[in-house]
Amino acid sequence: MACVGPRRAPSSAPAPSARREWRRQHPARQACSRKCAVANSGTGQHRFEKWTSWTSSCETLAESILSWRSERFVGGGRMNSWRCAWLASLLVAASAWAQDPAPGYPSRPIRVIVPFPAGGAADALPRIVGERLAARWGQPVVVENRAGASGSIGTEAVARAEPDGYTLLATPPAPLVINPSLYPKLPYDPAQFVPVTVMAAIPSVLLVNAAKVPVNTLQEFVALVRANPDKFNYASQGTTTVSFLTTEMFKTAAGSLRITHVPYKGTAPGLAALLAGEVEMMFDNLGVTVQHVRAGKLRALAVGSERRVPSLPEIPAMAEFYPGFVSIAWFSVSAPPKTPAAIADKLSATIVEILREPDVAKRFDALSAEPIASTPAGMTAIMKEDAERWRNIIRAAGVKLE
């Protein structure tokens, strides 16, 4: 999810002394206990009830875990709660194995629309998952980039598609939770999309051109910009993107820094401009930029995760300088409005299984993408809280469309 802004208040999860009682009283635990007690009587009908109640309880418990975990996700602590997501994914996968919610689906090619250009994580992650979906189901999965209007063009195309599961939307936060706070009218209603899953999350990173910007630390960069107002430029993928809003948050947190915005039509052209020295800085996803940092072309001054990234421990977290500053982008899959829940559930369960495959995990890790693998209900909770967060951030920063 993309998360930028102050840390949430402490969680309302039960204290250690109360956890035993909390678990005993949890609805999923009670449901499982009641139904399994009936099933244990031994008749064939009761054995069937035991089987179906077990899968139902798995789904209930998984949704509860993801709902609880999403509270930490939006505040940055999500990066430390992957065990919850993984446990939920196991439960969802077990439930899917026991029953096929949409027999016969898919029977023809699936189209996945990415409402942004190729060249970034928003494009790379659905392609990785799409390859595995095609291999599992024996049907082609075609990823189509349909960029424009801050993601609205591709998102509208999915909103108007038949609700049959053969056209899907794969997107970062902007079209679903950021655009509604910036555009007075959209050609689609984000709330009407049928959620499938939040696949993964990637922290942002503050990058500078190593040849043009003679600094090694975040403090040095802030001092340099402050001493040279309006002389530095920064790139973004547009005014509704995580990159732009994160930079605006940084400018405010650092004391009203004066840096000029230069928008580009996607991650790839913005990153190319940074590498060429056309702009001096950019907030981008960590995964697609690590190679340039290691090659010495770019310098990473801070990451947007709550804590340092294990693979790059030498790079500090923004929160070390500005407490509560978190910037993490999530990448989701949705279906058109009115898509049957059975299809969304089957897609979600299958993607969860795919995200557990060692090869997929390795490829995600290369992009610094941490699997989230939410249920549809978990994605709904994440979107709801993230939309409110972005609304508050946009209002506080006074962001206006250019």
C-alpha positions, 0 to 999 in steps of 0.5 A: 500500500502506499503509505506516507505520513504519520504513524498510526496510533498503537494497535488495539490488539490484545495485550499478552495477558489477554491473548488466551481469552481473546483467542478463545472468544474469537469468532473463527475459533468459536465457529470451528469449535462448534462445527467440529463438535457436531462433525465428530459424531462420525456419520457420513453427513457429519463428516461432510459438515466437518469438511465444509466447516473447516474450509469456511473457518479457514476463510473466516480466520484468514480474513480476520488475520488480514483485517488485523494486519492491515491496520499495521500495513497502513502505518508502516508496521506492515513490513514487520507483519509478513508472518500474519499475511503468510499464515492467512495465505496458507489458510486461504490456499487450504480452503481453495484446495478443498473446494473450487468456488468457480468450476470451469473458470477460466476457459479462455484467455485473461487480459490484465490491464496495467494503467501505467507504462512498462518499465516499473514494478507496477508492470513487472509484478503482474507479469510475474504472476500472470506467467504462473497463472497461465501455467497453472490454468493452461490459458494465456494471461496477457498483460496490457499497458494502457497508460494515461490520466494518472491511471484513469484511462486503463482503470476506466477500461476495466470498469466498463469490461464484462464482469466475467473475470476475463479482464482484470486491473493490476495497479498501484494505489493511485487510481483506486485511493489517490485519484478520488481525492484529487479529481472532482469527477472520475469516469469510474467508481473505485468502490465498485471494483471487486477486490481480489488481492494486494499482491505485494508492497515495496518501500520508496527510496530517495535517490539523487544523481551521484555525479550531479549532487555532491552529497552522501547523506540525507542531512547533507542533501537537505542543507544543499537544497536549503542553500540553493532554493529553486535550483534543484529539480525532482522527477515523478510519474505525475501529480497523483502518484506515490512518488510525487506525494512522497516528495511533497511530504519530504519537502514539508517534513524537511522545512518547506524545501523549494525543489521544482517538480518535473512530471514524466509519463511513467517510472522508466522515463523519470528514472532515465531523466534522473540517470541522465542528469536532467533532474537531480532527485526522485522518490521511486520504488526501491526494487527497480533502482537498486541496480543503479545504486550498486553501479554508483550511478545513483545514490540512495539517501533514505528508504521509506520503510519504517526500518532499514531494509535488510538487503541494504542495511547501510541506507537509513530509513526516513523515519530516523530523521522524520519520525512517522514518515513512511512511504510504501507502495502496494500493488493490487489486482481487482475485477470489474464491478459486479464480478461474481465473488466466486471468481474473485475468491478463486483468483485470490486463492490461486495468486496466494498459492503462486506468491508462495512458490520459491521462484516467484518469491525470489523474483519478487525479492529481486524487486524488493517486493514483500508479498502481502497476499491478502484476501479480498476482504483484506484488500477492502480494509487496506483500501479503505484506510489508505484512501482516508490516509491519502485524503488527509495527506493531500489536504495537509500538503495543499496538493493541487492538480497541475 
